Amino acid sequence: MTIALEHHTPQSFVDPYAADPAEPAWPPAAAGQDMDHLLPPPNPSERLSILIDPRDQHRLALHAALTAAGIPPRPEDRDAIDQLSALPPGINTTLQRWLHHTTSR
Protein backbone atom coordinates (compact mmCIF):
# COMPACT_ATOMS: atom_id res chain seq x y z
CA MET A 1 0.00 0.00 0.00
CA THR A 2 1.44 3.37 -0.98
CA ILE A 3 0.26 6.79 -0.03
CA ALA A 4 0.84 9.58 -2.48
CA LEU A 5 0.95 13.05 -1.00
CA GLU A 6 -0.19 15.70 -3.35
CA HIS A 7 0.75 19.30 -2.70
CA HIS A 8 -0.85 21.96 -4.79
CA THR A 9 0.96 24.79 -3.02
CA PRO A 10 4.01 26.70 -4.23
CA GLN A 11 7.41 25.33 -3.23
CA SER A 12 8.00 28.20 -0.76
CA PHE A 13 5.27 26.83 1.52
CA VAL A 14 6.65 23.31 1.43
CA ASP A 15 10.34 24.12 1.84
CA PRO A 16 10.98 26.11 5.04
CA TYR A 17 14.41 27.17 3.71
CA ALA A 18 13.15 28.51 0.42
CA ALA A 19 13.19 32.29 0.17
CA ASP A 20 11.87 34.72 -2.33
CA PRO A 21 14.90 36.74 -3.50
CA ALA A 22 12.64 39.74 -4.14
CA GLU A 23 11.75 40.01 -0.43
CA PRO A 24 14.31 41.67 1.89
CA ALA A 25 15.73 39.38 4.56
CA TRP A 26 15.30 41.99 7.31
CA PRO A 27 12.81 44.81 7.43
CA PRO A 28 14.40 48.25 7.17
CA ALA A 29 14.93 50.17 10.42
CA ALA A 30 12.30 52.74 11.26
CA ALA A 31 13.27 56.35 10.62
CA GLY A 32 14.58 58.13 13.70
CA GLN A 33 15.20 54.87 15.56
CA ASP A 34 18.33 54.82 17.71
CA MET A 35 21.09 52.79 16.16
CA ASP A 36 23.81 50.84 17.92
CA HIS A 37 26.91 52.83 18.80
CA LEU A 38 30.36 51.77 19.90
CA LEU A 39 31.16 52.26 23.55
CA PRO A 40 33.55 55.09 24.34
CA PRO A 41 37.08 54.12 25.36
CA PRO A 42 37.62 53.69 29.10
CA ASN A 43 38.65 56.73 31.09
CA PRO A 44 41.88 55.93 32.99
CA SER A 45 40.96 58.36 35.76
CA GLU A 46 37.84 56.27 36.54
CA ARG A 47 39.73 53.01 37.01
CA LEU A 48 39.59 51.31 40.36
CA SER A 49 42.88 51.39 42.19
CA ILE A 50 42.77 47.81 43.44
CA LEU A 51 45.98 45.83 43.36
CA ILE A 52 45.80 42.16 42.44
CA ASP A 53 47.81 39.76 44.57
CA PRO A 54 50.85 38.45 42.64
CA ARG A 55 49.66 34.87 43.14
CA ASP A 56 46.33 35.78 41.51
CA GLN A 57 48.19 37.51 38.66
CA HIS A 58 50.24 34.35 38.13
CA ARG A 59 47.09 32.22 38.20
CA LEU A 60 45.37 34.41 35.57
CA ALA A 61 48.49 34.48 33.38
CA LEU A 62 48.86 30.70 33.65
CA HIS A 63 45.20 30.16 32.71
CA ALA A 64 45.67 32.45 29.69
CA ALA A 65 48.93 30.75 28.63
CA LEU A 66 47.40 27.27 28.93
CA THR A 67 44.33 28.27 26.97
CA ALA A 68 46.42 29.95 24.25
CA ALA A 69 48.51 26.77 24.02
CA GLY A 70 45.36 24.77 23.33
CA ILE A 71 45.22 23.25 26.82
CA PRO A 72 42.16 24.81 28.46
CA PRO A 73 42.31 24.14 32.21
CA ARG A 74 39.69 21.80 33.61
CA PRO A 75 38.08 22.19 37.02
CA GLU A 76 40.14 19.28 38.36
CA ASP A 77 43.33 21.18 37.39
CA ARG A 78 42.63 23.87 39.97
CA ASP A 79 44.93 22.44 42.67
CA ALA A 80 47.86 22.11 40.26
CA ILE A 81 47.36 25.66 38.97
CA ASP A 82 47.15 26.97 42.55
CA GLN A 83 50.44 25.25 43.41
CA LEU A 84 52.14 26.53 40.26
CA SER A 85 50.85 30.04 40.94
CA ALA A 86 52.53 30.00 44.37
CA LEU A 87 55.97 29.45 42.83
CA PRO A 88 58.38 32.40 42.53
CA PRO A 89 57.75 34.86 39.68
CA GLY A 90 60.78 33.69 37.68
CA ILE A 91 59.49 30.11 37.57
CA ASN A 92 56.02 31.30 36.59
CA THR A 93 57.52 33.38 33.76
CA THR A 94 59.48 30.35 32.57
CA LEU A 95 56.34 28.18 32.52
CA GLN A 96 54.52 30.80 30.48
CA ARG A 97 57.49 31.09 28.08
CA TRP A 98 57.46 27.31 27.59
CA LEU A 99 53.73 27.32 26.90
CA HIS A 100 54.09 30.28 24.53
CA HIS A 101 56.87 28.42 22.71
CA THR A 102 54.55 25.45 22.10
CA THR A 103 51.95 27.69 20.45
CA SER A 104 54.44 29.45 18.17
CA ARG A 105 55.48 26.20 16.48
N, C-alpha and C positions, 0 to 999 in steps of 0.2 A: 504494500500500500504506500503510495507516495502522495505527498501533499504539495501542491504547487501554490506558492504565494504570489499573488499578483499585486503589484503596486502601480497605481495609476497616478502617482504623484511625481513631481520633478525630483531629480537626483538630490538637490540640496536639502530636501526634507528627509531623505533616507540616510544620507551620509552626513554625520554630525561634523565632519572635518571639512566638508565642502564649503567654499565661500564664494560669494559673488564678487569678482574683482572690481565691479563698479561701486560697491558700497565701501565707505571708509571703515577701517578696522576700529578706530576709536572716534567717538564724537568730538567735534571741535570744542575747545574750552570756551566758556561763556565770556562775553566781553566784560572787561572790568574785574574779572575774577583774579584774586591774588595768585601769583605763580610762585613756585619754589625758588628760594634764594640760597646761595651758599652762606654758611655761617661765617661771621667775621673771625679773623685770626685771634688767638688768645692774647689777652693783655698781660704782659709779664708782671705788672704791678699788682694784679689781682690774684696771683698765685698764692697758694697756701705755703707757709714756710715751715713745713713739717719734714724733718729729716728721717730717712728710712735707715733702719739698722743695717749695718754692713752684711750681716748674715742673711737678711731678707733680700738685699740687693744681689748677693751671690745666688740665692735661691731663684730669683726672677731671671737672672742672666743665664743660669744653668738650664732652666726650663726653656728659655728662648733658644739657646744653643742646641739643646737636644731636639727640639721641634724643627729647627732649621736643618738639622742633620738628617731629618726623616725618622727620628726616634721619639715620637710624642710620648711623654711620661704617662704612665698608668697610675691609677690610685694606689696600687700596691708598691709603687716605686717611691712613695713619699718618705719612708724612713731612710732610704739610701740617699735621696736628694738632701734631706735634712742633715745627714752626717757629712756629705760632701760640702754642703754650704757652710759648715762650721770650720772647715779647714782654712789655713791662712790664705790671704788674698793671692799670693803668688801661685799657690797650687790651684786655686780656682781659675785664675787666668790661664794657666797651662791647660787645664781640662777644656776650657772654652776654645783655646787655640787648636787643640787636637780635634775637637768636634767640628770646628770651622774648616780645618784642613780636609776632613772627610767629605764635606759638602762641596769643596772647590775642585774635587777631582772629576 
